[in-house]
Amino acid sequence: LEHQQVKEFQVYKVKKRNDNNNNENDQSFFKITELFQPNAKTKPIFSKYGYRKTDYFTRSEITDILWRYIDDLSLRNIQSKAFIDSNDVIKRIINDDNKDRVKIPILIKSFSNEMKLYLGINRDGEKKILKCNKKKQTSTLKL
């Protein structure tokens, strides 16, 4: 190809990853994980179980912790399984002091949106954690 905007490059072979040897000790390993950290509004839930504000959690872990909190305080609405009864902590998370109950998907979304967002990057055995800018929903990574 000869064109002013086409640049030449050399093709190189990429080593195929062996699925049987799929672990983090493999030097060709690369993984990005979404991580969350509690903020002032969500801290009471995490501190109830001995976690610190500086700990990192995956999305499934924060959801499990939220459900544990709901179950421990018996906040499931008896009349409708689609709702959770609100206490002061839940009202702060959903930003509405007047709601006595909240739909489960709204609570889970509000809970994760309140958390500080980070990316855990594991590349060639080296682990890094980078903070994300949630307002723009984008992050720039230097790998």
N, C-alpha and C positions, 0 to 999 in steps of 0.2 A: 504494500500500500504506500502510495506516495501522495501525501497531502500535507498542506502546511500545518494543520492542527493535529495531525496524527503523530504521536511520538513513538519511537522504537523502544522496545523492551525485550528482555530475554525471559522466556518461559522457564520456570524451574519446577521440579517435581516436589509435590507436597507429600510428606510421609503420611500414609493412611494410619489412623489410630486403631489400635487393636482393641476391639470392644471387650475382649476377655480380660484385658489388663486395664480396666477403667478405674484408676484410683488417683488420689491427689499427689502421690509420690512420683508419678510419671512425669518426666521432665517436659513432655509436650502438652501437659494439662493446662487448660485455660477455662476459667469459670467466673461468671459475674453473678453475684447474688444481691438482691434487693434487701437492705437491712434497715431497721427502724430503731429509733431511740426515743424514750419517753420525753415529754415536755412537761411544763407545769400543770397542765390540765389532766394529763394521763398518769402522771407520777403517783398519785394516791393508789391507783389500781396495782401498779407494779411494786410499790413499797410494801403493800399488804402481804406480798408473798416473798419479801426479802430481796427483791431486785433493786438495783441502783439506777439512778437517772442516766448514768454513763454506760450502762450495759447495752449491747446490740441484740436485736431480735429479728428473726425472719418473719414474713407475713403469717405463716401458719402458726408460729409461736405466739405472736401478739393476739391472733384470733383465739387460740386455746386459752391464753391468760384472761382475755375478756370473758369467754364462756365460763371459765372457772369462777371469776368474780361474780357473774350473774347467778350462777348456781349456788355459790356459797352464801349470797345475800338473799336468795329466793326472790329474784327480780323478774322471773318469768311471769307474764300476765296470765292469771288463772282463766279469765274469760276468753282470751284470744291468744293462740300460740304465735301469731304473727307480730305480737308486741312484747316489749320489755318495759316493766314499770321503772320509772325514773327516780333516782335519788339525787342528791346534790352533785355528786361527781358526774353522773351521767348527764345531768342538765348542763353542766359546764362544758362537757365534751360536745354536745349537740348545739350549744350556744342558744339555748332556749330555757329560761328559768320557769316558764309557765306550763311546759308540757309535763303531764303526769305519766305519760307513756310514749314510747317511740317504736317505730317499725324496726325490726331486726336489721334489714339491709342498710337502712339509713344510719343506724347506730354503728354498724361495722365500718361503713364508709367514713363516717365522721371520725371514728376512733383512729383509723389508719391515716386519715388526712391530718389529724392533729399531731401525729408523730413526726419527729425529725427523720428525713430520708437520707440514707447513705447507700453507696455501692461497695460491696465487698468484692475485691478482685483478687483472684488467685491465678497467677501466671508464672509458669516455670518454677513452682514451689514457693514463690514469694507472694506474701499476702499483704494487701494494702486496703485501706478503707478511705473512700472519698466521699465528701459531703456533696449532696445534690441541692440545686436551687429549685425548690418545689414550685415557686411562682411561675417560672418559665417552663417547667417540666422537661428541661433538657440539662445535660451535663456534658462537659468537655473532658475527655479522658486522654491523658498522655501515656501511651503504653510503651 
